[in-house]
Structures are given as C-alpha cells and as structure tokens.
C-alpha cells in the first residue's frame, strides 16, 4: 500500500515536470522553441488598447476575437445566439495560443489575459456596431 505522502510527492514531481516549457501538443511534438514563439505571439495583449483596436477593426471582415474550447469556436463576451451568428458569418479571428493546449505557466497567464481582453473587446465592438447603426 502506497503511503499518501509518496503519492503526494509523485504528484508534485509530475506537475513540476509538466511546467518546464516543453509540452506535448496535439501533434505530440511541441518543442520549447515552438512554445516560446507562441508566447511571444501572445504578448501583444499586455499593451493592447481595447477601444483603439475595436475602432480599427470596426469595418474589417474579421471583427470579433475568438477562442477555441474543446475544438469549438467561442466568441467571449457575447450572448450565445450572437456568438453563433458571428461564427456562422465567419466574422471572427481565432487568437493565437487560445486552443485547448496549455504549454506552461506563462502561457496559462497569457491565455487568461487574452480571454479577458477578448471578452471586453467583443463587448466594446458590439457597442460600437450598435452606435454606428
């Protein structure tokens, strides 16, 4: 019978090993370099301006910011029926790094920031669209 402290130690070792910057992606071969490049692509969110971006993208064909969740495209911040309409119309872009795979703690941190940004951005965009109609 394994003692609980041995099991706890194994869990800690497993979690530590998973956060070394090298994770296995969908293809099973994500490298440290690939995860670093992805993180660099996501760092835009730390300096982004919601209102400015929404005004810039107001007339674009891909106005809304989307994320993937279990392979499904979601538009954060919008009601489900509006989100479905945006997806059906193809009026969105899927943000880099927002798939179901999380590579390390920095990637997880950027995913939270990006999703929060996308939520606020999409709500702002809806308001701009309504006010321009």
Residue, then its C-alpha position, 0 to 999 in steps of 0.5 A: x500500500x502506497x503511503x499518501x505522502x509518496x503519492x503526494x510527492x509523485x504528484x508534485x514531481x509530475x506537475x513540476x515536470x509538466x511546467x518546464x516549457x516543453x509540452x506535448x501538443x496535439x501533434x505530440x511534438x511541441x518543442x520549447x522553441x515552438x512554445x516560446x514563439x507562441x508566447x511571444x505571439x501572445x504578448x501583444x495583449x499586455x499593451x493592447x488598447x481595447x477601444x483603439x483596436x475595436x475602432x480599427x477593426x470596426x469595418x474589417x471582415x474579421x471583427x470579433x476575437x475568438x477562442x477555441x474550447x474543446x475544438x469549438x469556436x467561442x466568441x467571449x463576451x457575447x450572448x450565445x445566439x450572437x456568438x453563433x451568428x458571428x461564427x456562422x458569418x465567419x466574422x471572427x479571428x481565432x487568437x493565437x495560443x487560445x486552443x485547448x493546449x496549455x504549454x506552461x505557466x506563462x502561457x496559462x497567464x497569457x491565455x487568461x489575459x487574452x480571454x479577458x481582453x477578448x471578452x471586453x473587446x467583443x463587448x466594446x465592438x458590439x457597442x460600437x456596431x450598435x452606435x454606428x447603426 
